[in-house]
Amino acid sequence: MKTRSMISKQTGATLMEVMVAMSISLVVTASMIGMMASSLAGTSRIVQMTKLSDDMRVALQMMSRDVRRSSYNINSMRCYANDDCGMDGDGALIVVGDITINGDNDCMVFLTDREHDNYESDIAAGGFRQVPVDPEGDGSTVGVIEMFTGTGDPAGICDAAAGADGWVEITNPENMDIFDFNIDTSLSYTQVIKDDGINPTVSQRVRKVRMDMQGRLVLDPTITRQMEDVITVRNDLLL
């Protein structure tokens, strides 16, 4: 009896099938790489935006703290429930220095109790401003916020050159460009606190300072942030 063996023939993939499979794999791989790159770029941008926001917020908080206590006067405490708070021993009105804003609305100066110890002898000049600086020395400028920590009369210090004696940077020009800084006191108002028809009328100025700051990253100017704060000065100005 004869036995017939059945031999099955195995055939491989054709060249066309291999090329099609490789093309599909390349498309899928490229899509995955593109999605990963886009995700990483988006994450990096979010981190940069957060860093810019944090740096600007720190600078704004520093300014708000000092402006809130600006034009400190130990006599202002006497104004609570006391209609003679605005008079000295000779009956003359005691006037506290106001906040002075320059014509460009990007610099303000004031008197401040920097030591926070309630001694009038320690009253010093304070201030904040936006000025252009050239951190790389190549003629390209970026805006920076400076704080005045010097002493003496605050008059005229807004016109000093960037980095002048007494002015220190509170924003980093290597990372951040403060391209706009605006200060105004349009929300302030005046109210009468003494009017007895005999003595001179005494009014006080409730001062509100609005600060608007816009910044962008030096390495990526498309990443920008804007922050605003309205500060009520604790010491009302007697008029």
C-alpha beads as a LAMMPS data file, in Angstrom:
LAMMPS data file: protein, C-alpha beads

239 atoms
238 bonds

1 atom types
1 bond types

-500.0 500.0 xlo xhi
-500.0 500.0 ylo yhi
-500.0 500.0 zlo zhi

Masses

1 110.0

Atoms # bond

1 1 1 0.000 0.000 0.000
2 1 1 1.471 3.338 -1.000
3 1 1 1.417 6.300 1.432
4 1 1 1.105 9.810 -0.058
5 1 1 2.626 12.606 2.060
6 1 1 0.924 15.964 1.843
7 1 1 3.452 18.815 1.834
8 1 1 1.999 22.300 2.423
9 1 1 3.749 25.207 0.816
10 1 1 4.488 28.261 3.068
11 1 1 4.794 31.621 1.339
12 1 1 6.227 34.890 2.899
13 1 1 4.944 38.484 2.625
14 1 1 5.410 40.191 -0.660
15 1 1 7.576 43.289 -1.041
16 1 1 4.482 45.426 -1.522
17 1 1 2.964 44.190 1.743
18 1 1 6.179 44.932 3.639
19 1 1 6.344 48.456 2.218
20 1 1 2.716 49.132 3.126
21 1 1 3.260 47.854 6.680
22 1 1 6.386 49.991 7.072
23 1 1 4.563 53.075 5.800
24 1 1 1.739 52.567 8.285
25 1 1 4.237 52.075 11.121
26 1 1 6.096 55.246 10.154
27 1 1 2.873 57.279 10.100
28 1 1 1.796 55.961 13.506
29 1 1 5.261 56.524 15.004
30 1 1 5.508 60.046 13.586
31 1 1 2.056 60.885 14.973
32 1 1 3.032 59.636 18.423
33 1 1 6.279 61.612 18.369
34 1 1 4.403 64.735 17.266
35 1 1 1.873 64.341 20.072
36 1 1 4.641 63.872 22.643
37 1 1 6.553 66.907 21.359
38 1 1 3.398 69.033 21.424
39 1 1 2.595 67.855 24.952
40 1 1 6.124 68.614 26.178
41 1 1 6.075 72.047 24.521
42 1 1 2.705 72.840 26.097
43 1 1 3.950 71.751 29.517
44 1 1 7.091 73.861 29.169
45 1 1 5.017 76.896 28.168
46 1 1 2.722 76.445 31.161
47 1 1 5.756 76.248 33.472
48 1 1 7.205 79.430 31.958
49 1 1 3.879 81.262 32.259
50 1 1 3.572 80.189 35.891
51 1 1 7.125 81.350 36.640
52 1 1 6.445 84.738 35.034
53 1 1 3.217 85.125 37.019
54 1 1 4.939 84.212 40.285
55 1 1 7.821 86.654 39.737
56 1 1 5.459 89.500 38.855
57 1 1 3.223 88.715 41.825
58 1 1 6.177 88.854 44.236
59 1 1 7.206 92.273 42.887
60 1 1 3.624 93.572 43.106
61 1 1 3.245 92.326 46.687
62 1 1 6.491 94.041 47.663
63 1 1 5.283 97.328 46.206
64 1 1 1.811 96.981 47.746
65 1 1 3.286 96.452 51.213
66 1 1 5.329 99.670 51.114
67 1 1 2.691 101.803 49.382
68 1 1 0.087 100.750 51.943
69 1 1 2.286 102.221 54.700
70 1 1 3.502 105.228 52.709
71 1 1 3.527 108.768 54.112
72 1 1 3.491 107.337 57.611
73 1 1 2.776 109.895 60.326
74 1 1 2.660 109.018 64.014
75 1 1 0.059 111.783 64.516
76 1 1 -2.419 109.957 62.275
77 1 1 -3.342 107.685 65.196
78 1 1 -4.740 110.735 66.985
79 1 1 -7.421 111.150 64.337
80 1 1 -9.537 108.331 65.736
81 1 1 -12.429 109.901 67.725
82 1 1 -10.481 113.155 68.050
83 1 1 -11.483 116.219 66.038
84 1 1 -8.268 118.051 66.970
85 1 1 -6.033 115.443 65.395
86 1 1 -5.043 117.730 62.572
87 1 1 -3.700 120.545 64.762
88 1 1 -0.364 121.037 66.452
89 1 1 0.153 122.882 69.774
90 1 1 -0.181 126.267 68.072
91 1 1 -3.394 125.371 66.268
92 1 1 -1.675 124.928 62.921
93 1 1 -2.659 122.074 60.626
94 1 1 -0.277 119.113 60.604
95 1 1 0.104 117.963 57.006
96 1 1 1.636 114.645 55.979
97 1 1 3.559 114.328 52.729
98 1 1 1.563 112.837 49.861
99 1 1 2.556 110.252 47.284
100 1 1 4.134 111.987 44.296
101 1 1 3.719 110.466 40.825
102 1 1 5.813 111.676 37.895
103 1 1 4.391 112.896 34.603
104 1 1 4.813 109.535 32.870
105 1 1 2.904 107.725 35.640
106 1 1 5.669 105.122 35.938
107 1 1 7.388 106.370 39.103
108 1 1 6.130 107.239 42.577
109 1 1 7.926 108.481 45.673
110 1 1 6.756 108.897 49.253
111 1 1 7.873 109.080 52.859
112 1 1 7.930 105.800 54.728
113 1 1 8.676 104.301 58.113
114 1 1 11.037 101.673 56.716
115 1 1 12.012 100.408 60.162
116 1 1 8.337 99.916 61.131
117 1 1 9.129 101.149 64.626
118 1 1 6.808 104.217 64.774
119 1 1 9.662 106.713 65.233
120 1 1 9.346 109.852 63.149
121 1 1 13.128 110.265 63.171
122 1 1 13.390 107.104 61.052
123 1 1 11.119 108.377 58.281
124 1 1 12.929 107.846 54.973
125 1 1 12.215 108.249 51.290
126 1 1 10.627 105.352 49.446
127 1 1 9.619 104.821 45.873
128 1 1 9.127 102.505 42.907
129 1 1 9.636 103.055 39.195
130 1 1 10.017 101.339 35.833
131 1 1 13.210 102.059 33.889
132 1 1 14.903 100.549 30.808
133 1 1 18.159 98.656 31.336
134 1 1 20.614 96.897 29.024
135 1 1 21.548 93.643 30.799
136 1 1 23.550 92.243 27.876
137 1 1 25.345 95.475 27.022
138 1 1 24.394 95.160 23.361
139 1 1 22.001 98.105 23.169
140 1 1 18.821 96.029 23.571
141 1 1 16.850 97.226 26.593
142 1 1 14.221 95.628 28.786
143 1 1 12.056 97.203 31.464
144 1 1 12.804 96.612 35.121
145 1 1 11.086 97.681 38.363
146 1 1 13.383 99.444 40.827
147 1 1 12.814 100.221 44.500
148 1 1 14.293 103.260 46.247
149 1 1 16.030 102.349 49.497
150 1 1 18.063 105.511 49.965
151 1 1 17.646 108.371 52.389
152 1 1 16.907 112.060 52.191
153 1 1 14.450 114.154 50.242
154 1 1 12.534 112.038 47.682
155 1 1 12.034 115.007 45.344
156 1 1 13.668 114.534 41.956
157 1 1 14.796 110.937 42.440
158 1 1 12.506 109.693 39.664
159 1 1 14.811 111.352 37.143
160 1 1 17.920 109.482 38.312
161 1 1 19.536 107.035 35.894
162 1 1 18.780 103.318 36.115
163 1 1 20.781 101.738 38.915
164 1 1 21.574 105.122 40.488
165 1 1 22.532 105.344 44.142
166 1 1 19.630 104.179 46.308
167 1 1 17.758 102.354 43.525
168 1 1 17.779 98.524 43.492
169 1 1 16.142 96.089 41.072
170 1 1 13.241 93.968 42.315
171 1 1 12.625 92.253 38.957
172 1 1 15.239 90.278 37.030
173 1 1 15.936 91.827 33.591
174 1 1 17.627 88.617 32.410
175 1 1 14.348 86.700 32.643
176 1 1 11.535 89.248 32.615
177 1 1 10.767 92.409 30.664
178 1 1 8.333 94.783 32.408
179 1 1 7.236 96.613 29.287
180 1 1 4.477 98.665 30.909
181 1 1 3.987 100.056 34.424
182 1 1 1.263 102.550 35.227
183 1 1 0.331 104.245 38.501
184 1 1 -2.721 106.398 39.189
185 1 1 -4.713 107.688 42.162
186 1 1 -8.004 108.390 40.395
187 1 1 -9.939 106.259 42.908
188 1 1 -8.916 108.487 45.830
189 1 1 -11.494 110.787 47.429
190 1 1 -11.707 113.596 49.998
191 1 1 -14.050 113.789 52.979
192 1 1 -14.622 116.424 55.688
193 1 1 -13.775 115.250 59.215
194 1 1 -14.188 118.559 61.076
195 1 1 -16.457 121.491 60.282
196 1 1 -17.774 123.300 63.372
197 1 1 -18.267 126.651 61.649
198 1 1 -15.703 128.271 63.947
199 1 1 -12.347 126.634 63.422
200 1 1 -10.852 125.944 60.002
201 1 1 -12.470 123.000 58.269
202 1 1 -10.330 119.876 58.326
203 1 1 -10.615 117.335 55.512
204 1 1 -8.753 114.168 54.841
205 1 1 -7.794 112.483 51.631
206 1 1 -8.484 108.741 51.474
207 1 1 -5.837 107.603 49.053
208 1 1 -6.147 104.627 46.740
209 1 1 -3.226 103.775 44.489
210 1 1 -3.781 101.592 41.443
211 1 1 -0.754 99.849 39.962
212 1 1 -0.935 98.084 36.591
213 1 1 2.055 96.018 35.482
214 1 1 2.599 94.096 32.233
215 1 1 5.526 91.768 31.683
216 1 1 6.847 89.186 29.244
217 1 1 9.602 86.595 29.158
218 1 1 12.874 87.723 27.637
219 1 1 13.466 84.343 25.932
220 1 1 9.883 84.070 24.650
221 1 1 8.166 87.477 24.263
222 1 1 4.930 85.738 23.232
223 1 1 4.429 84.725 26.878
224 1 1 2.968 87.791 28.599
225 1 1 1.136 88.525 31.819
226 1 1 -0.743 91.531 33.246
227 1 1 -1.378 92.181 36.929
228 1 1 -3.191 94.970 38.740
229 1 1 -3.613 95.898 42.370
230 1 1 -5.482 98.707 44.135
231 1 1 -3.963 99.675 47.484
232 1 1 -5.682 101.725 50.138
233 1 1 -3.052 103.767 51.981
234 1 1 -3.462 103.265 55.722
235 1 1 -2.596 106.843 56.628
236 1 1 -5.184 109.298 55.365
237 1 1 -3.800 112.625 54.207
238 1 1 -4.969 115.640 56.229
239 1 1 -5.789 118.646 54.056

Bonds

1 1 1 2
2 1 2 3
3 1 3 4
4 1 4 5
5 1 5 6
6 1 6 7
7 1 7 8
8 1 8 9
9 1 9 10
10 1 10 11
11 1 11 12
12 1 12 13
13 1 13 14
14 1 14 15
15 1 15 16
16 1 16 17
17 1 17 18
18 1 18 19
19 1 19 20
20 1 20 21
21 1 21 22
22 1 22 23
23 1 23 24
24 1 24 25
25 1 25 26
26 1 26 27
27 1 27 28
28 1 28 29
29 1 29 30
30 1 30 31
31 1 31 32
32 1 32 33
33 1 33 34
34 1 34 35
35 1 35 36
36 1 36 37
37 1 37 38
38 1 38 39
39 1 39 40
40 1 40 41
41 1 41 42
42 1 42 43
43 1 43 44
44 1 44 45
45 1 45 46
46 1 46 47
47 1 47 48
48 1 48 49
49 1 49 50
50 1 50 51
51 1 51 52
52 1 52 53
53 1 53 54
54 1 54 55
55 1 55 56
56 1 56 57
57 1 57 58
58 1 58 59
59 1 59 60
60 1 60 61
61 1 61 62
62 1 62 63
63 1 63 64
64 1 64 65
65 1 65 66
66 1 66 67
67 1 67 68
68 1 68 69
69 1 69 70
70 1 70 71
71 1 71 72
72 1 72 73
73 1 73 74
74 1 74 75
75 1 75 76
76 1 76 77
77 1 77 78
78 1 78 79
79 1 79 80
80 1 80 81
81 1 81 82
82 1 82 83
83 1 83 84
84 1 84 85
85 1 85 86
86 1 86 87
87 1 87 88
88 1 88 89
89 1 89 90
90 1 90 91
91 1 91 92
92 1 92 93
93 1 93 94
94 1 94 95
95 1 95 96
96 1 96 97
97 1 97 98
98 1 98 99
99 1 99 100
100 1 100 101
101 1 101 102
102 1 102 103
103 1 103 104
104 1 104 105
105 1 105 106
106 1 106 107
107 1 107 108
108 1 108 109
109 1 109 110
110 1 110 111
111 1 111 112
112 1 112 113
113 1 113 114
114 1 114 115
115 1 115 116
116 1 116 117
117 1 117 118
118 1 118 119
119 1 119 120
120 1 120 121
121 1 121 122
122 1 122 123
123 1 123 124
124 1 124 125
125 1 125 126
126 1 126 127
127 1 127 128
128 1 128 129
129 1 129 130
130 1 130 131
131 1 131 132
132 1 132 133
133 1 133 134
134 1 134 135
135 1 135 136
136 1 136 137
137 1 137 138
138 1 138 139
139 1 139 140
140 1 140 141
141 1 141 142
142 1 142 143
143 1 143 144
144 1 144 145
145 1 145 146
146 1 146 147
147 1 147 148
148 1 148 149
149 1 149 150
150 1 150 151
151 1 151 152
152 1 152 153
153 1 153 154
154 1 154 155
155 1 155 156
156 1 156 157
157 1 157 158
158 1 158 159
159 1 159 160
160 1 160 161
161 1 161 162
162 1 162 163
163 1 163 164
164 1 164 165
165 1 165 166
166 1 166 167
167 1 167 168
168 1 168 169
169 1 169 170
170 1 170 171
171 1 171 172
172 1 172 173
173 1 173 174
174 1 174 175
175 1 175 176
176 1 176 177
177 1 177 178
178 1 178 179
179 1 179 180
180 1 180 181
181 1 181 182
182 1 182 183
183 1 183 184
184 1 184 185
185 1 185 186
186 1 186 187
187 1 187 188
188 1 188 189
189 1 189 190
190 1 190 191
191 1 191 192
192 1 192 193
193 1 193 194
194 1 194 195
195 1 195 196
196 1 196 197
197 1 197 198
198 1 198 199
199 1 199 200
200 1 200 201
201 1 201 202
202 1 202 203
203 1 203 204
204 1 204 205
205 1 205 206
206 1 206 207
207 1 207 208
208 1 208 209
209 1 209 210
210 1 210 211
211 1 211 212
212 1 212 213
213 1 213 214
214 1 214 215
215 1 215 216
216 1 216 217
217 1 217 218
218 1 218 219
219 1 219 220
220 1 220 221
221 1 221 222
222 1 222 223
223 1 223 224
224 1 224 225
225 1 225 226
226 1 226 227
227 1 227 228
228 1 228 229
229 1 229 230
230 1 230 231
231 1 231 232
232 1 232 233
233 1 233 234
234 1 234 235
235 1 235 236
236 1 236 237
237 1 237 238
238 1 238 239
